[in-house]
């Protein structure tokens, strides 16, 4: 969650006063009355569950099938819009200035860096004046023309007079197919580079529709064309496509195989009739197999399909009696399983790597551990290529990136990571997250990663695993407020000799290459604190957001609270903030807020909170517990009414939602939900901080949750016009609209500044 804090202290300017004889001062103008907040109608309705009864006076707001109720909602939302505009009218100039600042920092060149796969470079770019990108490719042999221009021409080589770019999918044309709106969920290019399979959202039917396009001709294939598709995987070197469809409740339950160009009906490979079972498929990186994961809340299984003969059936290779993360890769005759499944009946707080010979015919299959468990060095993620294994490691709270040559020695038992010939790769100071990029090219020694830091814009980095050389391919340059998109020889490039480095002293970025990372620690201080929570557990920090530069430059302090329930410190850390333990997250956040005041990092009464989605639930719950702790709060598309949403979902929920927030059918979970629910625990006759709730008609958690919470807070708490409760709405997907994105962020910043200065 991201949370904003500000130091107190505002200087006064003194001006001389000039008087004339017989001067009569004008009568002071009457201050305009503060705008009055809207009052939506109340229509109390009683609900009962687990022998508990409660009343909800605003339940009508979520009754989407009631046309009268929806007309009332339209009127209420219009009133909310006018009220927010009236409250913020005196800060309109500042809001416009903030919006200009934030928009100017957004990348003007929205092209993605080229991704090499086989002979091709794939990338997306936005054509001038068009809202949606175009997926393109060009041959890597023509790469020289590409890397010499920051903004390469649209696929035309003026030297040779030939067009060198292929447009594969124009999403502006897709928008015309789908009613003016283009949202792609999945896209997979076939391993023979002849086809692309992709799914587009059909908003009229609320599902994703599959299309397959011939990359040579550009035309759509007549089949397969399927609805409600959730997963894709290629087989037969691109001549066959496997896809998963969902049932009416959006549960992935069937796998089909379609032969490209064939008129035969698509073959059903698997159907799970059990309503608790979900299906997921993916290709191994060498495209030799398709892995099939079937899972419930209490079990996990992994099957293999031979990609050369997809109709030959499924082979079970792994199962366990718990919900576990299971990723299988194939490398030179061995299967490798990366999982966090329980071991010897005991749950674990980390992932580990197992291997098994492909020709093992024993039942159950025998798996051998590759690395010995080391509590001081945790494997967070891995990525395979033909000759190297890349490892993302966590040593305490510090992240490392290294590579090791393949094949690993197998059949000799597990070894300690420290005993391997690890090559540590350069990462910047204060790195808080390392994520693998879309590394499709299994036979390349170059791997792409996204490196994140609280004081550095995200960097897309290509690492040459053979030499340790690294290139920053794309990174926004905040010092010049423009994006630096670097290709090949123009990019920052450093070689580190770390072949003999030990785990206890890994080679990180040195003084010479700090500047190459475009780090901002010279301009913005970054400190990490371990904050004891209410139960003694220690908490922490996270990553750069360019829109916050406007607040940082105005003297604000930004603090990230890494609370339990997040992913900051392993599986147990996440589980200790779920379901009946959700209050741990809230107490952790409150402890972080108090710590900032106690350590004089922020002045009392100058503290604000910021939370997104489930983080909005966290901040709103903290406000309920300690409304006097915060001067203001911003809740962005928040989840505020878990009791009613989990019991009577208006929008489809999946198992992961209930695992996170609790199963209402379970009495203990239900009581916990009632205990932490922001909507059900608003304090009566108490002064609340000023709150801005940003929501949208297109959010997964509906606008009614925000509207209900805002209305009830106004009803129950003490009214103070200097601490307004505002609801701001957007009607489009902000992430898809550059103007709306900066406008919304500017409103949030202006609101916080106004509330602190009032």
C-alpha positions in Angstrom: 0.0 0.0 0.0 1.2 3.5 -0.6 0.8 6.1 2.0 1.5 9.9 2.0 2.9 12.0 4.8 3.8 15.7 5.1 5.9 17.8 7.4 4.2 20.7 9.1 5.5 24.3 8.9 4.4 27.0 6.6 6.2 30.4 6.3 4.4 33.7 6.3 5.1 36.5 3.9 5.0 40.1 5.3 4.1 43.0 3.1 4.2 46.8 3.9 0.9 48.5 4.5 0.2 51.9 2.8 -2.7 54.2 4.0 -4.3 57.3 2.6 -5.9 60.2 4.7 -9.6 59.7 5.3 -9.3 56.1 4.0 -12.3 53.9 5.0 -11.6 50.2 4.8 -14.2 48.3 2.8 -16.6 46.1 4.7 -15.3 42.6 4.8 -16.9 40.4 2.2 -19.2 37.7 3.5 -17.5 34.3 3.2 -19.4 32.0 0.9 -21.2 29.2 2.7 -19.4 25.9 2.3 -21.1 23.5 -0.2 -23.5 21.1 1.2 -22.8 17.4 0.8 -25.4 15.3 -1.0 -27.8 13.1 0.9 -28.9 10.0 -1.0 -32.3 8.4 0.0 -32.3 5.7 2.6 -34.2 2.5 2.0 -33.5 0.3 5.0 -33.3 -3.5 4.4 -32.6 -6.2 7.0 -30.2 -9.1 6.4 -29.5 -12.2 8.5 -26.7 -14.7 8.5 -25.2 -17.0 11.2 -27.9 -15.8 13.6 -26.8 -12.2 13.2 -29.1 -9.5 11.9 -28.1 -6.1 10.5 -29.7 -3.3 8.6 -28.4 -1.7 5.4 -30.0 1.6 4.5 -28.1 1.9 1.2 -28.3 -1.7 -0.2 -30.5 -0.4 -3.0 -27.4 1.2 -4.6 -26.1 -2.3 -5.7 -29.4 -3.4 -7.1 -28.3 -3.2 -10.8 -31.5 -4.9 -12.0 -33.8 -2.2 -10.5 -34.2 0.5 -13.1 -35.7 3.0 -10.6 -32.8 2.4 -8.2 -30.3 2.9 -11.0 -31.9 6.2 -12.0 -31.6 7.3 -8.4 -27.9 6.3 -8.5 -27.4 8.4 -11.7 -28.8 11.5 -9.9 -26.7 10.8 -6.8 -23.5 10.4 -8.8 -24.2 13.7 -10.6 -24.6 15.4 -7.2 -21.4 13.9 -5.9 -19.5 15.1 -9.0 -20.8 18.7 -8.4 -20.1 18.6 -4.7 -16.5 17.5 -5.3 -16.0 20.2 -7.9 -17.4 22.8 -5.5 -15.2 21.8 -2.6 -12.1 21.8 -4.8 -12.9 24.9 -6.8 -10.5 27.2 -5.0 -7.6 24.8 -5.8 -8.5 24.5 -9.5 -5.3 26.3 -10.6 -3.1 24.1 -8.5 -4.9 21.0 -9.7 -4.3 22.1 -13.3 -0.6 22.8 -12.6 -0.2 19.4 -11.0 -1.9 17.7 -13.9 0.5 19.4 -16.3 3.5 18.3 -14.2 2.3 14.7 -14.0 1.3 14.5 -17.7 4.7 15.8 -18.7 6.4 13.0 -16.9 4.4 10.3 -18.6 6.3 8.8 -21.5 5.4 10.4 -24.8 6.8 7.5 -26.8 4.5 4.7 -25.7 6.3 2.1 -27.7 7.5 -1.0 -25.8 11.1 -2.0 -26.0 11.7 -4.6 -28.7 11.7 -8.2 -27.5 13.8 -10.6 -29.5 12.4 -14.1 -30.2 14.2 -16.2 -32.8 14.7 -14.1 -35.9 12.2 -11.5 -34.9 11.9 -8.4 -32.8 8.4 -7.9 -31.4 7.1 -4.6 -30.0 4.0 -2.4 -29.6 3.8 1.2 -30.5 1.1 3.9 -30.5 0.5 5.8 -33.7 -0.1 9.5 -33.4 -3.7 10.5 -32.7 -4.8 6.9 -32.1 -5.9 5.6 -28.7 -4.7 2.0 -29.0 -1.4 0.4 -29.8 -0.3 -1.7 -32.8 1.6 -5.0 -32.3 4.5 -5.1 -34.8 7.6 -7.1 -35.6 10.6 -6.7 -37.8 13.5 -9.0 -38.5 16.4 -8.8 -36.1 18.8 -8.8 -39.0 17.5 -5.3 -39.7 18.1 -4.3 -36.1 20.7 -1.6 -37.1 18.0 0.6 -38.6 16.0 0.1 -35.4 18.5 1.0 -32.7 19.9 4.1 -34.4 16.6 6.0 -34.0 14.9 6.8 -30.7 11.7 7.2 -32.6 12.1 4.8 -35.6 10.0 5.5 -38.7 6.8 3.4 -39.1 8.4 0.4 -40.6 10.1 2.0 -43.6 13.8 1.9 -44.4 14.5 5.0 -46.5 17.9 3.7 -47.5 16.6 0.6 -49.2 13.2 1.9 -50.0 11.6 -1.2 -48.5 9.1 -1.6 -45.7 10.8 -3.6 -42.9 8.0 -3.6 -40.3 5.0 -6.0 -40.2 1.8 -4.8 -38.4 0.4 -7.9 -36.7 -2.6 -6.7 -34.7 -4.0 -3.1 -34.8 -6.0 -2.7 -31.6 -7.7 0.3 -33.1 -9.3 -2.0 -35.6 -10.0 -4.5 -32.8 -11.9 -1.7 -31.0 -14.2 -1.4 -34.1 -14.9 -5.1 -33.8 -15.8 -4.8 -30.2 -18.0 -1.8 -30.0 -15.4 1.0 -29.7 -13.5 -0.6 -26.8 -10.3 -2.7 -27.0 -8.9 -4.7 -24.0 -6.7 -7.7 -24.6 -6.3 -10.3 -21.9 -4.0 -12.8 -23.5 -1.8 -13.0 -26.6 0.6 -15.8 -27.6 2.6 -15.9 -30.8 3.1 -19.5 -32.1 6.6 -20.9 -31.8 6.8 -21.1 -35.7 6.0 -17.4 -35.8 3.1 -18.0 -38.2 0.1 -17.2 -36.0 -1.0 -15.2 -33.0 -3.8 -16.3 -30.7 -5.3 -13.5 -28.5 -8.4 -12.8 -26.5 -10.4 -9.6 -26.5 -13.0 -8.5 -24.0 -16.5 -8.4 -25.3 -18.2 -5.9 -22.9 -21.7 -6.6 -24.2 -21.4 -10.3 -23.1 -18.9 -9.9 -20.3 -16.4 -12.5 -21.5 -13.1 -12.8 -23.5 -13.4 -13.9 -27.1 -10.6 -15.9 -28.8 -9.2 -15.0 -32.2 -6.3 -16.5 -34.2 -4.6 -14.3 -36.9 -2.3 -15.4 -39.7 0.8 -13.3 -39.3 1.8 -13.7 -43.0 -1.5 -12.7 -44.5 -2.8 -10.6 -41.6 -6.2 -12.3 -41.9 -8.3 -13.9 -39.2 -8.4 -17.7 -39.2 -11.9 -19.2 -39.5 -11.2 -21.3 -36.4 -10.8 -21.6 -33.6 -13.2 -18.9 -32.5 -14.4 -19.4 -29.0 -16.0 -17.5 -26.2 -15.2 -17.3 -22.4 -11.5 -18.2 -23.0 -9.1 -17.9 -20.0 -5.9 -19.7 -21.1 -3.9 -20.5 -24.2 -1.0 -22.8 -25.1 0.5 -23.8 -28.5 1.3 -27.4 -29.6 2.7 -29.1 -32.7 5.1 -26.2 -33.3 2.2 -23.8 -33.8 0.0 -26.1 -35.9 -2.4 -26.7 -32.9 -3.8 -24.5 -30.2 -5.0 -25.6 -26.8 -7.4 -23.2 -25.0 -9.4 -23.2 -21.7 -13.0 -22.0 -21.5 -14.9 -21.0 -18.4 -18.5 -21.9 -17.3 -21.2 -19.3 -16.6 -19.7 -18.7 -13.2 -16.3 -17.9 -14.8 -14.7 -21.1 -13.6 -12.1 -22.5 -16.0 -13.3 -26.0 -16.5 -12.6 -27.3 -20.1 -9.6 -27.7 -22.3 -10.0 -27.9 -26.1 -7.5 -28.6 -28.9 -7.9 -27.0 -32.3 -5.8 -27.9 -35.4 -5.1 -24.7 -37.3 -6.5 -24.8 -40.8 -8.6 -28.0 -40.1 -12.3 -28.1 -40.5 -12.6 -30.8 -37.8 -14.5 -29.9 -34.6 -12.2 -28.8 -31.8 -11.3 -31.8 -29.5 -12.3 -31.8 -25.8 -9.2 -32.9 -23.9 -10.4 -32.4 -20.3 -13.6 -31.4 -18.5 -13.8 -30.8 -14.7 -17.4 -31.2 -13.5 -16.5 -30.5 -9.9 -17.4 -26.9 -9.2 -14.4 -26.5 -6.9 -11.8 -27.4 -9.5 -10.1 -24.7 -11.7 -7.9 -25.4 -14.7 -4.8 -23.5 -15.9 -2.5 -24.4 -18.9 0.9 -23.1 -20.1 3.7 -24.1 -22.4 7.1 -25.1 -21.0 9.7 -22.6 -22.3 11.1 -25.1 -24.8 7.5 -25.7 -26.1 8.0 -29.5 -25.7 5.1 -29.8 -23.3 1.9 -28.2 -22.2 1.5 -28.3 -18.4 -2.1 -28.5 -17.0 -2.7 -27.4 -13.4 -5.9 -28.4 -11.7 -6.5 -27.0 -8.3 -9.0 -26.5 -5.5 -8.6 -24.7 -2.1 -7.4 -28.0 -0.7 -5.5 -29.8 -3.6 -3.2 -29.3 -6.5 -2.3 -31.5 -9.5 0.0 -31.0 -12.5 -0.4 -33.0 -15.7 1.8 -33.0 -18.9 0.6 -33.0 -22.5 3.1 -33.9 -25.2 3.0 -30.9 -27.4 4.0 -33.0 -30.5 0.9 -35.2 -30.0 -1.6 -33.2 -28.0 -4.4 -35.8 -28.5 -2.3 -38.5 -26.8 -3.7 -37.7 -23.3 -2.7 -36.2 -20.0 0.0 -37.7 -17.7 -0.1 -36.9 -14.0 3.4 -35.9 -12.8 2.7 -34.1 -9.4 0.0 -33.8 -6.8 -0.4 -32.6 -3.2 -3.1 -32.2 -0.6 -3.1 -28.4 -0.5 -3.4 -25.4 -2.7 0.1 -24.7 -3.9 2.0 -22.7 -6.6 3.4 -25.3 -9.0 5.4 -24.4 -12.1 7.0 -27.1 -14.2 9.8 -26.7 -16.8 11.6 -29.2 -19.0 15.3 -29.1 -19.6 17.4 -31.7 -21.4 15.4 -34.7 -20.3 14.6 -33.5 -16.7 11.4 -32.0 -15.3 12.0 -29.1 -12.8 9.2 -28.2 -10.4 9.2 -24.8 -8.6 6.7 -24.9 -5.8 5.7 -23.8 -2.3 3.8 -27.1 -1.5 4.0 -28.4 2.1 6.9 -30.8 2.8 6.4 -33.9 5.0 3.0 -32.5 5.9 4.3 -29.1 7.1 3.6 -25.9 5.3 6.6 -23.8 4.2 7.2 -20.1 3.8 9.2 -20.2 0.6 9.5 -21.8 -2.8 11.9 -24.6 -3.6 13.1 -26.5 -6.7 12.7 -30.2 -7.4 13.7 -32.3 -10.4 12.8 -35.7 -11.8 14.1 -37.6 -14.9 11.6 -37.4 -17.7 11.7 -41.2 -18.2 10.8 -41.9 -14.5 8.0 -44.5 -14.6 7.5 -44.9 -10.9 4.2 -44.3 -9.3 4.2 -41.8 -7.7 7.0 -40.1 -9.6 10.2 -39.5 -7.6 11.3 -35.9 -7.1 14.7 -34.9 -5.9 15.4 -31.6 -4.2 17.9 -29.4 -6.1 18.9 -26.8 -3.4 19.3 -27.3 0.3 17.0 -25.0 2.4 18.8 -21.9 3.6 16.9 -19.6 5.9 19.3 -16.7 5.1 18.9 -17.0 1.4 15.4 -17.5 -0.1 14.8 -18.3 -3.8 12.0 -15.9 -4.7 11.7 -16.7 -8.5 13.5 -18.5 -11.3 13.8 -18.4 -15.0 15.2 -21.1 -17.4 17.0 -20.8 -20.6 18.8 -23.5 -22.6 22.2 -22.9 -20.9 21.4 -20.8 -17.8 19.2 -20.7 -14.7 18.5 -17.2 -13.4 17.7 -16.9 -9.7 16.0 -14.0 -7.9 17.1 -14.3 -4.3 16.1 -12.6 -1.1 18.7 -12.2 1.6 16.8 -10.9 4.6 15.0 -7.8 3.0 17.6 -7.4 0.2 17.0 -8.7 -3.3 19.8 -10.3 -5.4 19.9 -11.5 -9.0 22.3 -14.2 -10.2 22.7 -16.9 -12.8 24.2 -20.4 -12.8 25.2 -22.6 -15.7 23.0 -25.5 -16.8 22.7 -28.4 -16.5 22.8 -28.7 -12.8 24.3 -31.8 -11.3 21.5 -34.2 -10.6 21.3 -37.5 -8.9 23.9 -36.4 -6.2 21.5 -34.9 -3.7 20.7 -31.3 -2.9 23.5 -28.7 -2.6 23.7 -25.4 -0.9 23.3 -22.3 -3.1 26.5 -20.9 -1.7 28.4 -23.9 -3.1 27.3 -23.3 -6.7 29.3 -21.2 -9.1 26.8 -18.2 -8.9 27.4 -15.1 -11.1 25.8 -12.1 -9.3 24.4 -9.5 -11.6 24.3 -5.8 -11.0 21.3 -4.2 -9.4 20.9 -0.7 -8.0 20.8 0.4 -4.4 17.5 0.2 -2.6 16.1 -2.4 -5.0 12.7 -3.5 -3.7 11.5 -5.8 -6.5 12.9 -7.8 -9.3 10.5 -9.4 -11.8 11.3 -11.6 -14.8 10.4 -10.2 -18.2 8.6 -12.0 -21.0 11.7 -14.2 -21.9 10.3 -16.2 -24.7 13.5 -17.1 -26.4 14.6 -20.3 -24.7 17.8 -20.5 -26.7 19.1 -17.0 -25.9 21.6 -16.2 -23.2 20.0 -12.7 -22.7 17.3 -12.4 -20.1 15.1 -9.4 -19.4 14.1 -8.3 -15.9 12.2 -5.3 -14.5 14.1 -3.7 -11.6 12.1 -1.5 -9.1 13.3 0.9 -6.4 11.6 3.6 -4.2 14.1 6.1 -5.6 14.4 5.0 -9.2 11.8 4.7 -12.0 11.3 1.1 -13.1 14.1 -0.1 -15.4 13.7 -2.8 -18.1 17.1 -4.4 -18.1 18.6 -7.1 -20.4 21.3 -9.2 -18.8 23.8 -11.2 -20.9 24.2 -14.2 -18.6 27.4 -15.4 -20.3 29.4 -12.2 -19.4 27.3 -10.5 -16.7 26.9 -7.5 -19.1 23.7 -5.5 -18.7 21.8 -3.0 -20.8 19.0 -0.7 -19.6 16.5 -1.1 -22.4 13.8 1.3 -21.1 13.6 3.7 -18.2 12.0 7.0 -17.6 14.4 9.8 -16.9 12.7 11.8 -14.1 15.5 14.4 -14.0 14.6 15.6 -17.5 10.9 14.6 -17.2 11.0 12.4 -20.3 11.4 8.8 -21.1 14.7 7.3 -22.0 14.2 4.4 -24.4 17.5 2.9 -25.2 18.4 0.3 -27.7 21.6 -1.6 -28.2 24.8 0.5 -28.2 23.0 3.6 -26.9 22.1 2.0 -23.6 24.0 2.0 -20.3 26.3 -1.0 -20.4 28.5 -2.4 -17.6 30.4 -5.6 -17.3 31.1 -7.1 -13.8 33.5 -9.9 -13.2 31.6 -11.7 -10.5 32.2 -15.3 -11.4 34.0 -16.0 -8.1 31.7 -14.0 -5.8 30.4 -15.6 -2.6 26.9 -15.5 -1.4 27.9 -13.7 1.8 29.4 -10.7 -0.3 27.5 -10.5 -3.6 28.6 -8.0 -6.2 26.1 -5.2 -6.5 26.2 -1.9 -8.4 29.3 0.1 -7.6 30.0 3.8 -7.5 30.8 4.0 -11.2 27.5 2.5 -12.4 25.2 4.2 -9.9 24.6 7.0 -12.4 23.8 4.5 -15.1 20.8 3.3 -13.2 19.2 6.8 -13.3 18.9 6.7 -9.5 17.4 9.6 -7.6 18.9 9.0 -4.2 21.1 12.1 -4.7 17.9 14.2 -4.8 15.5 12.2 -2.6 16.6 10.5 0.7 15.5 6.9 1.1 15.5 5.2 4.6 14.3 1.9 5.8 12.8 1.3 9.2 11.7 -1.9 11.0 8.6 -0.9 12.9 7.3 -3.2 15.6 3.6 -3.9 15.3 1.1 -4.3 18.0 2.2 -8.0 18.4 5.9 -7.3 18.0 6.2 -8.3 14.4 8.6 -6.0 12.4 7.4 -4.0 9.4 9.0 -2.2 6.4 9.0 0.0 3.1 8.3 0.0 -1.5 8.5 1.4 -5.1 8.8 4.6 -7.2 5.6 6.3 -8.5 6.3 9.2 -10.9 3.2 11.1 -9.9 4.5 11.4 -6.3 7.4 13.6 -7.5 5.0 16.6 -7.4 4.5 16.0 -3.7 8.1 15.2 -2.9 9.2 18.4 -4.6 6.8 20.3 -2.4 8.3 18.9 0.8 6.2 15.9 1.4 7.5 12.6 2.8 6.3 9.3 1.2 6.3 6.2 3.3 5.4 2.6 2.2 4.0 0.3 4.8 4.9 -3.3 4.0 2.1 -4.9 6.2 1.3 -8.5 6.7 -1.1 -9.7 4.0 1.2 -8.2 1.3 3.9 -10.1 -0.5 6.8 -8.4 1.0 8.3 -11.1 3.1 7.2 -14.6 2.0 4.2 -16.8 2.0 3.7 -16.8 5.8 3.8 -13.0 5.8 1.0 -13.0 3.2 -1.1 -15.6 5.0 -0.8 -13.8 8.3 -2.9 -11.0 6.9 -5.7 -13.0 5.3 -9.1 -14.2 6.4 -9.3 -14.3 10.2 -5.9 -12.6 10.4 -6.9 -9.5 8.3 -6.8 -7.3 11.5 -3.0 -7.9 11.5 -2.7 -5.9 8.3 -4.8 -3.0 9.8 -2.8 -3.0 13.1 0.5 -3.1 11.1 -0.6 -0.1 9.2 -1.6 1.8 12.3 1.8 1.0 13.9 3.6 2.4 10.9 1.6 5.6 11.1 2.2 6.0 14.8 5.9 5.3 14.3 6.2 8.2 11.8 4.8 10.6 14.4 6.7 9.2 17.3 10.0 9.5 15.5 9.2 13.1 14.3 9.4 12.1 10.7 6.0 13.8 10.2 4.2 16.3 12.5 1.1 15.3 14.3 -2.0 16.3 12.4 -0.1 16.3 9.1 -0.5 12.6 8.3 -2.5 11.2 5.4 -3.2 7.7 4.2 -3.4 6.3 0.6 -4.8 2.9 -0.3 -5.7 1.2 -3.6 -8.3 -1.6 -4.0 -7.8 -4.0 -1.1 -5.4 -1.3 0.3 -8.4 1.0 0.4 -10.1 -1.4 2.8 -6.9 -1.4 4.9 -6.8 2.5 5.2 -10.5 2.8 5.7 -10.4 0.3 8.5 -7.4 2.1 10.1 -9.4 5.3 10.0 -12.3 3.6 11.7 -10.0 2.5 14.5 -8.0 5.7 14.9 -9.8 8.6 13.1 -7.8 11.1 15.1 -4.5 9.7 13.7 -5.1 11.0 10.1 -5.7 14.5 8.8 -6.8 13.1 5.3 -7.0 9.9 3.3 -7.3 8.9 -0.3 -9.1 5.6 -1.1 -8.6 4.6 -4.7 -11.3 2.1 -6.2 -11.5 0.7 -2.6 -13.1 -2.5 -1.3 -15.3 -1.2 1.5 -18.3 -3.5 2.0 -16.9 -7.0 2.3 -19.9 -8.4 4.3 -22.4 -7.8 1.6 -20.1 -8.3 -1.4 -18.8 -11.7 -0.2 -22.3 -12.8 0.8 -24.3 -11.4 -2.1 -21.8 -10.8 -4.9 -23.1 -8.6 -7.7 -20.0 -9.3 -9.7 -18.5 -12.8 -10.0 -15.9 -13.7 -7.3 -13.3 -16.5 -7.5 -11.7 -18.7 -4.9 -8.7 -16.4 -4.5 -11.1 -13.6 -3.3 -12.5 -15.7 -0.6 -9.1 -17.0 0.4 -8.0 -13.4 0.8 -11.0 -12.0 2.7 -12.7 -15.0 4.1 -15.6 -17.4 3.5 -18.8 -16.1 4.9 -20.1 -19.7 5.3 -17.4 -20.3 7.9 -18.5 -18.7 11.2 -15.0 -17.6 12.3 -14.4 -16.0 8.9 -17.7 -14.3 8.9 -17.2 -12.8 12.4 -13.7 -11.6 11.2 -15.3 -10.0 8.1 -17.8 -8.2 10.3 -15.0 -7.1 12.6 -12.8 -5.5 9.9 -15.4 -4.3 7.4 -15.0 -0.6 6.9 -18.7 -0.1 6.1 -19.9 -1.9 9.2 -17.5 -0.3 11.7 -17.9 3.5 11.1 -17.6 5.4 14.4 -20.7 7.3 15.5 -20.4 11.0 16.5 -16.6 11.2 15.9 -14.7 13.6 13.8 -13.2 11.8 10.8 -10.4 12.9 8.6 -11.1 14.4 5.2 -11.4 11.6 2.7 -11.4 11.5 -1.1 -12.7 8.3 -2.6 -11.8 7.7 -6.3 -14.0 5.1 -7.9 -15.2 4.2 -11.4 -18.2 2.6 -13.1 -15.8 0.1 -14.6 -14.0 -1.1 -11.5 -14.2 -4.7 -10.3 -15.4 -3.5 -6.9 -18.5 -1.5 -8.0 -19.1 2.2 -7.5 -21.9 1.3 -5.1 -19.3 0.3 -2.4 -17.8 3.7 -2.5 -21.1 5.5 -2.6 -22.5 3.5 0.3 -19.5 4.1 2.5 -19.4 7.8 1.7 -23.1 8.2 2.5 -22.9 6.3 5.8 -19.8 8.2 7.0 -21.6 11.4 6.4 -24.6 10.1 8.3 -22.8 8.9 11.4 -19.8 11.1 12.0 -19.4 14.7 13.0 -19.8 17.1 10.1 -17.0 19.5 9.5 -16.8 21.4 6.2 -13.1 21.6 6.6 -12.9 17.8 6.5 -15.2 16.9 3.6 -15.9 13.3 2.5 -15.7 13.4 -1.3 -16.6 10.9 -4.0 -14.9 11.3 -7.4 -15.9 9.2 -10.4 -14.4 8.4 -13.7 -16.4 6.8 -16.5 -13.5 5.3 -18.5 -10.7 2.9 -17.6 -8.1 5.4 -16.3 -5.2 3.0 -17.1 -6.1 3.3 -20.8 -6.3 7.1 -20.9 -3.3 9.3 -20.4 -5.4 12.4 -19.7 -7.6 10.8 -17.1 -4.7 9.1 -15.4 -2.9 12.4 -14.8 -6.2 14.2 -14.0 -7.1 11.7 -11.3 -3.6 11.8 -9.7 -3.6 15.6 -9.8 -6.9 15.7 -8.0 -5.6 13.4 -5.3 -2.5 15.5 -4.8 -4.4 18.8 -4.8 -6.9 17.3 -2.2 -4.1 16.3 0.1 -2.4 19.7 -0.2 -5.7 21.6 0.4 -6.6 19.5 3.5 -3.1 19.9 5.1 -3.1 23.7 4.4 -6.7 24.3 5.7 
